[in-house]
Amino acid sequence: MKLVHMTDIPDYVGPMAMGLEMGVIVPGMDIIEEVFNILEKSHQDSLLEDGDVVCITESVVARAQDNYVTVGEVSQQIRETLDISKDGKIGVVFPITSRNRFSMILQSIAGAVPDGKVVVQMSFPCDEVGNQTISPGYVKGSEKEIIEADELPEEQCEHPITGVNYIKYYQEIIEDMGAEADIVLCNDPQHIIDRDPDAVIAADIHTRFATKETICKKFDNCITLCELFNEGEACSEWGLLGSNMSSGDRLKLAPKDGSDVLKKLQERVKGRLGVQIEAVIYGDGAYKDPTSGIYELADPSVTVAATDGLDCFRRGVKYKYLADTLHHQGRGIDEIEDILQEKKDTDKSEDSMEKEGTTPRRMEDILGSLADLVSGSADAGTPVVLVKNFLN
């Protein structure tokens, strides 16, 4: 195999991201050592340099940590946290429509009240990340604010991409656990109170705090999914948010102690290889699919954790504006290029026209989104992505 050294990369090549293949990661492995091993190989091949960013997908970190909980464990914690009996009634507000992300959480909620009832209040015509709950055409022009599930024609409830009828699917999950299912579509979070629940779970992701605050104006016994499994042996700072369906009856939580993992990796790379890197643990990228309209970010944040050097915003000059302006002034190409480089190296005020159109974005979010696209949510077998020439 012919190795490509960074010294062979032409100087006109700018930022680049490379997926690094690793073996299978299983519970109990030292994820820091496993990632270090592939970085050591990269360094031996002259691919790793000061200023590079190492991006690690959250799934391999959580798996190595054995950060799993069972449906039964979640059901038990729900009962204890909400102080609800097995024949109680739980309201669930604004869950996303996802088999991977929410089906086992709903199973756990129903398992908490197997002799009771689960009321699921879904937003319409789509959930908060753009997954369709009912056909937008069906509700277009309608002034109905509350739609009962039994009112809906089945063909209006099929997801346009997966073909899944999530209303029927969620109903079956609840009933399979022995509980009674009541599903309603309404965009007012306080409607759940009219269903007379004993407790409510605000199940949305990015709007969870606002949803809970609105409900708690009239009803006290309400929690978010972040308040379940946010401490203990198996836990995540996001609780059940960011979890994924796993094998059997287990849910894989997001990683725990992510900042500590990255700090130790950073120190090991510096100590053994003499290279100063930055690093992130990333989940879903923050981008919206223009075809389906689905916002891919089903995690509360793009990054679980990031090293201190990435605690900043990425800003830059508006090259198009400057190039046009300088050319209009009669400047030559060489002079324009020199000026552009000088402007790039000079800090500008945020209201400067030279930064017009360069929206500040968190560095870690951009890197996490880039890594997620490169790794294909780890489908490419490259759970580590090496990003070069990005911080310069």
DAHULIN-V583458 format. One record per pair of residues at least 24 apart in sequence whose ideal C-beta (glycine too) atoms are under 8 Angstrom apart, sorted by the first residue. I is the first residue (numbers start at 0). J is the second residue. D is the distance in whole Angstrom. If there is no record, write none. Layout:
BEGIN
i:I j:J d:D
i:I j:J d:D
END
This chain:
BEGIN
i:2 j:44 d:5
i:2 j:45 d:8
i:3 j:44 d:8
i:3 j:46 d:8
i:4 j:44 d:7
i:4 j:45 d:4
i:4 j:46 d:8
i:5 j:45 d:5
i:5 j:46 d:6
i:5 j:48 d:6
i:5 j:387 d:8
i:6 j:45 d:6
i:12 j:388 d:7
i:13 j:388 d:6
i:14 j:386 d:7
i:14 j:387 d:7
i:14 j:388 d:5
i:14 j:389 d:5
i:15 j:386 d:8
i:15 j:387 d:5
i:15 j:388 d:6
i:16 j:369 d:6
i:16 j:370 d:7
i:16 j:373 d:5
i:16 j:384 d:6
i:16 j:385 d:7
i:16 j:386 d:5
i:16 j:387 d:8
i:17 j:46 d:7
i:17 j:373 d:8
i:17 j:384 d:7
i:17 j:385 d:5
i:17 j:387 d:8
i:18 j:373 d:5
i:18 j:374 d:6
i:18 j:379 d:6
i:18 j:380 d:8
i:18 j:381 d:3
i:18 j:383 d:7
i:18 j:384 d:5
i:19 j:381 d:6
i:19 j:383 d:4
i:19 j:384 d:7
i:19 j:385 d:6
i:20 j:380 d:6
i:20 j:381 d:5
i:21 j:59 d:8
i:21 j:380 d:8
i:21 j:381 d:8
i:21 j:382 d:6
i:21 j:383 d:6
i:24 j:59 d:4
i:24 j:62 d:5
i:24 j:63 d:5
i:24 j:382 d:7
i:25 j:62 d:7
i:25 j:63 d:8
i:26 j:62 d:6
i:26 j:63 d:7
i:26 j:64 d:8
i:26 j:65 d:4
i:26 j:67 d:8
i:27 j:63 d:7
i:27 j:65 d:6
i:28 j:63 d:5
i:29 j:63 d:7
i:30 j:55 d:8
i:30 j:59 d:6
i:30 j:60 d:5
i:30 j:63 d:4
i:30 j:64 d:7
i:30 j:260 d:7
i:31 j:260 d:6
i:31 j:263 d:5
i:31 j:264 d:5
i:31 j:267 d:6
i:33 j:59 d:8
i:33 j:63 d:7
i:34 j:264 d:6
i:34 j:383 d:6
i:35 j:264 d:7
i:35 j:267 d:5
i:35 j:268 d:7
i:35 j:271 d:7
i:37 j:383 d:6
i:38 j:268 d:6
i:38 j:272 d:7
i:38 j:276 d:8
i:38 j:383 d:8
i:38 j:385 d:8
i:39 j:271 d:7
i:39 j:272 d:7
i:41 j:385 d:6
i:42 j:272 d:5
i:42 j:274 d:6
i:46 j:385 d:7
i:47 j:268 d:8
i:47 j:272 d:7
i:47 j:274 d:6
i:47 j:276 d:7
i:47 j:385 d:7
i:48 j:274 d:7
i:48 j:387 d:7
i:49 j:274 d:6
i:49 j:275 d:5
i:49 j:276 d:8
i:50 j:275 d:7
i:50 j:276 d:8
i:50 j:277 d:8
i:50 j:388 d:8
i:50 j:390 d:5
i:50 j:391 d:6
i:51 j:274 d:7
i:51 j:276 d:5
i:51 j:277 d:8
i:51 j:385 d:6
i:51 j:386 d:7
i:51 j:387 d:5
i:52 j:276 d:7
i:52 j:277 d:5
i:52 j:278 d:7
i:52 j:279 d:7
i:52 j:309 d:7
i:52 j:366 d:6
i:52 j:385 d:8
i:52 j:386 d:4
i:52 j:387 d:8
i:52 j:389 d:6
i:52 j:390 d:7
i:53 j:264 d:7
i:53 j:268 d:8
i:53 j:276 d:5
i:53 j:277 d:7
i:53 j:278 d:4
i:53 j:279 d:8
i:53 j:383 d:6
i:53 j:384 d:8
i:53 j:385 d:6
i:53 j:386 d:8
i:54 j:278 d:7
i:54 j:279 d:5
i:54 j:280 d:8
i:54 j:281 d:5
i:54 j:366 d:6
i:54 j:367 d:7
i:54 j:369 d:8
i:54 j:370 d:4
i:54 j:383 d:7
i:54 j:384 d:4
i:54 j:385 d:8
i:54 j:386 d:6
i:55 j:278 d:7
i:55 j:279 d:7
i:55 j:280 d:5
i:55 j:281 d:7
i:55 j:382 d:7
i:55 j:383 d:5
i:56 j:280 d:8
i:56 j:281 d:6
i:56 j:282 d:8
i:56 j:370 d:7
i:56 j:371 d:8
i:56 j:374 d:6
i:56 j:376 d:8
i:56 j:377 d:5
i:56 j:382 d:4
i:56 j:383 d:8
i:57 j:241 d:7
i:57 j:253 d:6
i:57 j:254 d:5
i:57 j:257 d:8
i:57 j:280 d:5
i:57 j:281 d:6
i:57 j:282 d:5
i:57 j:298 d:8
i:57 j:303 d:5
i:58 j:243 d:7
i:58 j:251 d:7
i:58 j:377 d:6
i:58 j:382 d:7
i:59 j:377 d:7
i:59 j:382 d:4
i:60 j:254 d:4
i:60 j:257 d:7
i:60 j:260 d:6
i:60 j:280 d:6
i:60 j:303 d:7
i:61 j:235 d:8
i:61 j:251 d:5
i:61 j:252 d:6
i:61 j:253 d:6
i:61 j:254 d:4
i:61 j:255 d:8
i:62 j:251 d:7
i:64 j:254 d:6
i:64 j:255 d:6
i:65 j:233 d:8
i:66 j:233 d:6
i:66 j:234 d:8
i:66 j:235 d:7
i:66 j:251 d:7
i:66 j:252 d:5
i:66 j:253 d:8
i:66 j:254 d:6
i:66 j:255 d:6
i:67 j:233 d:6
i:67 j:245 d:6
i:67 j:249 d:5
i:67 j:250 d:7
i:67 j:251 d:6
i:67 j:252 d:7
i:68 j:228 d:6
i:68 j:233 d:5
i:68 j:249 d:7
i:68 j:250 d:6
i:68 j:252 d:6
i:69 j:247 d:8
i:69 j:248 d:5
i:69 j:249 d:5
i:69 j:250 d:8
i:70 j:103 d:6
i:70 j:106 d:5
i:70 j:107 d:5
i:70 j:110 d:6
i:70 j:248 d:4
i:70 j:249 d:8
i:70 j:250 d:7
i:71 j:110 d:7
i:71 j:248 d:7
i:72 j:233 d:8
i:73 j:104 d:7
i:73 j:107 d:4
i:73 j:110 d:8
i:73 j:111 d:8
i:73 j:227 d:7
i:73 j:228 d:7
i:73 j:239 d:7
i:73 j:250 d:7
i:74 j:107 d:5
i:74 j:108 d:8
i:74 j:110 d:4
i:74 j:111 d:4
i:75 j:111 d:8
i:76 j:227 d:6
i:76 j:228 d:7
i:77 j:107 d:7
i:77 j:108 d:6
i:77 j:111 d:4
i:77 j:200 d:8
i:77 j:227 d:7
i:78 j:111 d:5
i:78 j:112 d:8
i:80 j:222 d:6
i:80 j:226 d:7
i:80 j:227 d:6
i:81 j:111 d:8
i:81 j:197 d:8
i:81 j:198 d:4
i:81 j:200 d:8
i:81 j:220 d:6
i:81 j:222 d:7
i:82 j:198 d:8
i:82 j:220 d:7
i:83 j:111 d:7
i:83 j:112 d:7
i:83 j:115 d:8
i:83 j:197 d:5
i:83 j:198 d:5
i:84 j:112 d:8
i:84 j:115 d:7
i:85 j:111 d:7
i:85 j:112 d:6
i:85 j:113 d:6
i:85 j:114 d:5
i:85 j:115 d:6
i:86 j:112 d:7
i:86 j:114 d:4
i:86 j:115 d:5
i:87 j:112 d:5
i:87 j:115 d:5
i:87 j:116 d:8
i:87 j:197 d:4
i:87 j:198 d:7
i:88 j:112 d:7
i:88 j:115 d:5
i:88 j:116 d:4
i:88 j:117 d:8
i:88 j:118 d:7
i:88 j:194 d:8
i:88 j:195 d:7
i:88 j:196 d:5
i:88 j:197 d:5
i:88 j:198 d:8
i:89 j:115 d:7
i:89 j:116 d:8
i:89 j:117 d:5
i:89 j:118 d:7
i:89 j:196 d:6
i:89 j:197 d:7
i:89 j:198 d:5
i:89 j:199 d:7
i:89 j:200 d:7
i:90 j:117 d:8
i:90 j:118 d:5
i:90 j:120 d:7
i:90 j:191 d:4
i:90 j:192 d:8
i:90 j:194 d:6
i:90 j:196 d:4
i:90 j:198 d:7
i:90 j:199 d:4
i:90 j:200 d:7
i:91 j:117 d:6
i:91 j:118 d:7
i:91 j:119 d:5
i:91 j:120 d:7
i:91 j:199 d:8
i:91 j:200 d:5
i:91 j:202 d:5
i:92 j:120 d:5
i:92 j:188 d:5
i:92 j:191 d:5
i:92 j:199 d:6
i:92 j:200 d:7
i:92 j:201 d:5
i:92 j:202 d:6
i:92 j:203 d:7
i:92 j:210 d:6
i:92 j:214 d:7
i:93 j:120 d:7
i:93 j:121 d:7
i:93 j:122 d:5
i:93 j:126 d:7
i:93 j:127 d:7
i:93 j:188 d:7
i:93 j:201 d:7
i:93 j:202 d:6
i:93 j:203 d:4
i:93 j:206 d:7
i:93 j:210 d:6
i:94 j:119 d:7
i:94 j:121 d:7
i:94 j:126 d:7
i:94 j:169 d:8
i:94 j:202 d:4
i:94 j:203 d:7
i:95 j:126 d:5
i:95 j:127 d:6
i:95 j:128 d:6
i:95 j:130 d:6
i:95 j:202 d:8
i:95 j:203 d:7
i:95 j:204 d:7
i:95 j:297 d:6
i:96 j:121 d:7
i:96 j:126 d:5
i:96 j:130 d:4
i:96 j:131 d:8
i:96 j:132 d:6
i:96 j:158 d:7
i:96 j:163 d:8
i:96 j:165 d:4
i:97 j:130 d:7
i:97 j:297 d:6
i:98 j:163 d:7
i:98 j:168 d:8
i:98 j:244 d:7
i:99 j:243 d:6
i:99 j:244 d:5
i:100 j:242 d:7
i:100 j:243 d:7
i:100 j:244 d:8
i:100 j:297 d:5
i:101 j:202 d:7
i:102 j:168 d:7
i:102 j:169 d:8
i:102 j:172 d:6
i:102 j:244 d:6
i:103 j:242 d:8
i:103 j:244 d:5
i:103 j:248 d:8
i:103 j:250 d:5
i:104 j:202 d:7
i:104 j:224 d:7
i:104 j:239 d:6
i:104 j:242 d:7
i:104 j:250 d:7
i:105 j:169 d:6
i:105 j:172 d:5
i:105 j:173 d:7
i:106 j:172 d:5
i:106 j:175 d:8
i:106 j:176 d:6
i:107 j:250 d:8
i:108 j:200 d:7
i:109 j:172 d:6
i:109 j:173 d:4
i:109 j:175 d:8
i:109 j:176 d:4
i:109 j:177 d:8
i:109 j:178 d:4
i:109 j:180 d:8
i:110 j:176 d:5
i:112 j:178 d:5
i:113 j:176 d:6
i:113 j:177 d:4
i:113 j:178 d:6
i:114 j:177 d:7
i:114 j:178 d:7
i:115 j:178 d:6
i:115 j:179 d:7
i:116 j:178 d:6
i:116 j:179 d:4
i:116 j:180 d:8
i:116 j:181 d:6
i:117 j:173 d:5
i:117 j:178 d:5
i:117 j:179 d:7
i:117 j:180 d:6
i:117 j:181 d:7
i:118 j:181 d:4
i:118 j:182 d:8
i:118 j:183 d:7
i:118 j:191 d:7
i:118 j:194 d:5
i:118 j:196 d:6
i:119 j:169 d:6
i:119 j:173 d:7
i:119 j:180 d:7
i:119 j:181 d:7
i:119 j:182 d:5
i:119 j:183 d:7
i:120 j:182 d:8
i:120 j:183 d:5
i:120 j:184 d:7
i:120 j:185 d:6
i:120 j:188 d:8
i:120 j:190 d:6
i:120 j:191 d:5
i:120 j:194 d:8
i:121 j:165 d:8
i:121 j:166 d:7
i:121 j:182 d:7
i:121 j:183 d:7
i:121 j:184 d:5
i:122 j:184 d:7
i:122 j:185 d:8
i:122 j:186 d:5
i:123 j:184 d:4
i:123 j:185 d:8
i:123 j:186 d:7
i:125 j:292 d:8
i:127 j:203 d:5
i:127 j:204 d:6
i:127 j:205 d:6
i:127 j:206 d:6
i:127 j:294 d:8
i:128 j:204 d:7
i:128 j:293 d:6
i:128 j:294 d:4
i:128 j:295 d:7
i:128 j:296 d:7
i:128 j:297 d:6
i:129 j:287 d:7
i:129 j:288 d:8
i:129 j:291 d:7
i:129 j:292 d:5
i:129 j:293 d:4
i:129 j:294 d:5
i:130 j:158 d:7
i:130 j:165 d:8
i:130 j:293 d:6
i:131 j:158 d:6
i:131 j:159 d:6
i:132 j:156 d:7
i:132 j:165 d:6
i:132 j:166 d:7
i:132 j:184 d:6
i:133 j:166 d:8
i:133 j:184 d:7
i:144 j:185 d:6
i:144 j:186 d:7
i:144 j:187 d:7
i:145 j:183 d:6
i:145 j:184 d:7
i:145 j:185 d:5
i:145 j:190 d:7
i:146 j:183 d:7
i:146 j:184 d:4
i:146 j:185 d:7
i:147 j:183 d:6
i:147 j:184 d:8
i:148 j:181 d:8
i:148 j:182 d:4
i:148 j:183 d:7
i:148 j:184 d:7
i:151 j:184 d:8
i:159 j:291 d:7
i:160 j:291 d:6
i:160 j:293 d:8
i:188 j:213 d:5
i:188 j:214 d:5
i:189 j:213 d:6
i:189 j:214 d:6
i:189 j:216 d:7
i:189 j:217 d:6
i:191 j:218 d:8
i:192 j:217 d:5
i:192 j:218 d:5
i:198 j:222 d:8
i:200 j:224 d:7
i:204 j:240 d:6
i:204 j:296 d:8
i:204 j:297 d:7
i:204 j:298 d:8
i:204 j:299 d:6
i:205 j:296 d:8
i:205 j:299 d:7
i:207 j:240 d:8
i:225 j:299 d:8
i:228 j:252 d:6
i:237 j:298 d:8
i:237 j:299 d:5
i:237 j:300 d:8
i:240 j:298 d:7
i:240 j:299 d:5
i:241 j:282 d:6
i:241 j:298 d:5
i:241 j:299 d:6
i:241 j:303 d:8
i:253 j:282 d:7
i:253 j:298 d:7
i:253 j:303 d:6
i:254 j:280 d:6
i:254 j:303 d:5
i:254 j:304 d:8
i:257 j:303 d:4
i:257 j:304 d:3
i:258 j:304 d:4
i:258 j:305 d:8
i:260 j:304 d:7
i:261 j:304 d:5
i:261 j:305 d:7
i:261 j:306 d:5
i:262 j:306 d:7
i:265 j:306 d:6
i:276 j:306 d:8
i:277 j:305 d:8
i:277 j:306 d:5
i:277 j:308 d:4
i:277 j:309 d:5
i:277 j:390 d:7
i:278 j:305 d:7
i:278 j:306 d:5
i:279 j:304 d:7
i:279 j:305 d:4
i:279 j:306 d:7
i:279 j:309 d:6
i:279 j:363 d:5
i:279 j:366 d:6
i:279 j:367 d:6
i:279 j:370 d:7
i:280 j:304 d:5
i:280 j:305 d:8
i:281 j:366 d:7
i:281 j:367 d:3
i:281 j:368 d:8
i:281 j:370 d:5
i:281 j:371 d:6
i:282 j:367 d:7
i:282 j:371 d:7
i:283 j:371 d:6
i:283 j:376 d:8
i:284 j:367 d:6
i:284 j:368 d:4
i:284 j:369 d:8
i:284 j:370 d:8
i:284 j:371 d:3
i:284 j:372 d:6
i:285 j:364 d:6
i:285 j:367 d:8
i:285 j:368 d:5
i:286 j:368 d:6
i:286 j:372 d:8
i:295 j:371 d:8
i:300 j:364 d:8
i:301 j:363 d:7
i:301 j:364 d:5
i:301 j:367 d:4
i:301 j:368 d:6
i:301 j:371 d:8
i:302 j:363 d:4
i:302 j:364 d:7
i:302 j:366 d:8
i:302 j:367 d:5
i:305 j:362 d:8
i:305 j:363 d:4
i:305 j:366 d:8
i:308 j:390 d:8
i:309 j:362 d:5
i:309 j:363 d:5
i:309 j:366 d:7
i:310 j:362 d:8
i:310 j:363 d:8
i:311 j:361 d:8
i:311 j:362 d:5
i:312 j:359 d:4
i:312 j:360 d:6
i:312 j:361 d:6
i:312 j:362 d:7
i:313 j:359 d:7
i:313 j:360 d:6
i:313 j:361 d:8
i:313 j:362 d:5
i:313 j:365 d:6
i:314 j:349 d:8
i:314 j:354 d:6
i:314 j:357 d:6
i:314 j:359 d:5
i:315 j:343 d:7
i:315 j:354 d:7
i:315 j:357 d:5
i:316 j:342 d:5
i:316 j:343 d:6
i:316 j:347 d:7
i:316 j:353 d:5
i:316 j:354 d:6
i:316 j:357 d:7
i:317 j:352 d:8
i:317 j:353 d:6
i:317 j:354 d:6
i:317 j:355 d:5
i:317 j:356 d:5
i:317 j:357 d:5
i:319 j:356 d:8
i:320 j:352 d:7
i:320 j:353 d:7
i:320 j:355 d:6
i:320 j:356 d:7
i:321 j:353 d:6
i:362 j:390 d:8
END
